[in-house]
């Protein structure tokens, strides 16, 4: 198995279909790689920034937070920029997500992942009102991340 050359705290850049790049930060990582949690930041950039340009980005400035597969990082299509000295795991929390059964029935579940397990969530049923402020729980492939971010920018 190929050794992973990226880790929690690393900044990376990914290309967008309509041109340019967006940057992300790996904030959680399954022990074997494969599934990561990342914070993603605009704006669309013409060139890949250096680490110095990213060190002041804050979690609250993220345009998206996704669980995603690491294939394009693993294969080098996405570029690892670096790990800045300002990485502190507790400052980059895993958000709470929602899972629903719409449009079949109106049932909603609060979905939470632990810091050490991005595969197995804790779930509890919640109201539609509680669900409205949460992002949908999904596991995106690399290409889906690019499409979703390209549409946000």
N, C-alpha and C positions, 0 to 999 in steps of 0.2 A: 504494500500500500504506500502510496506517495505521501511524504511528510507534508503536513499543512504549514504554509508559510505566513499565515494570518492568524490573528488571535483577538480576543476581546480588547476593545479600546482602539483597534486599528481603524484608520480612515481609509476609504477607498473611493474610487470614481467609476461610474458606469456610463456608457454611451447611451444617448437617446436617439430614437428612430428619426425624429425630425431635426437632428443635429445637436451638437453640444454634449455636455456632460452634467451629471448631478453627483453630489457627494453624499456618502453615507458613513455611518460609524457602526462597527460591530459592537453590540452592547451585551449580548449573551450568545453562547455557542455551545451546542451539544458536545459532549466529550469526544465524539468521533467526527466532528464537523457535520456535514450534511445539512443540518438545520441551524439557522442563525436568527437572531433578532437584531434589527438595525433601525437606527434613526436616520432619516433622509432629509437633506437640506437643499433649498433653492438658494439662489436663482440658477437658471440654466447658465452654464459656463461655457465659454468658447474653448478654453484650454483647461487641462487638469491642474488644479491649484497645488501649491506646495503645503507642507504641514504647518508652516508659520501662519498661512492665511486661514487655517481652520481652527487653530487653538482657542479662539474666543467664541466659537459657536456654542450655544447653550441648548440643552434638551428642549426647552420650551419653544425654541425657534424652529423645530423640526416641522416639515410639511407633511410627513407621514412616518409611521412606525409599523414595520411589517415583520412577521416571521417569514423567512424565505429560505429556499435551497441555495447551497453554495456552489453549484456547478460552474458558473461563470467566473467566480473567484478562483476555484480550484484549477480550472483550465487556463487561467490567465487572461481571459477576455475582459474582465473587470480589473482595474489597476489598483493594487494596494499602494497607498501613499505613505503612511507611516503610523506609528503609535506615538501620540504626543505625550508629554510628561504629565498632562493634566487629567489622566484617566483615573477616575474613582467610580467603581461599579455602582455604589449606592446612590450616586448623583444621576444615574441613568436607569430609572426603574422600568420594570416591565409593566406596560399599561394593562388595564382590565379591558377585555373585549366582550362582545356579545355574539351569541349564536341564536338563530331563529329558525322556525319551521315555516315561515311565510313563503309562498302564499297559501299553503295548504291549511294551516291553522295558526292562530295568533298565540304562539308560545315562544318565550324568550329565556335564554340562560345567560347568566353572568359567567364569563370564562376567565380564569386566572391560571397563569403558569408560575411555577416556582423558579427561583434563580438557577436551579440545577437540573431542571427537566422541561425542555421545550416541546416534549411530545405528549405528555399526559396532563391535561388540565384538571383543575378543580372547577366544578360547575354547580350552580344553584339557580333555580327558576326565579325570574324577576318579572316585573310588570312591563308593559309596552312603554310606559312613560320613562321608566328607568333605562330601558334599552335604547331610547332615542339619542342619548348623548354619547353612546359608545360606538367605537369602530367595530366592524364585523371581524370575527375571528376567521382568519384564512391562513393557509400556508401557500405562499406564492412561489412559483418557479422563477428563475432568473428573468426570463423573457416577460413574464407577467409583471414583474417589478418595473422593468423598463417601460412597458406600455402604460401602467398606472401612473408612474411619475411623469412621463411625457405628457399625459393628458392633464395633470395638475399644473404643469408649467406652461 
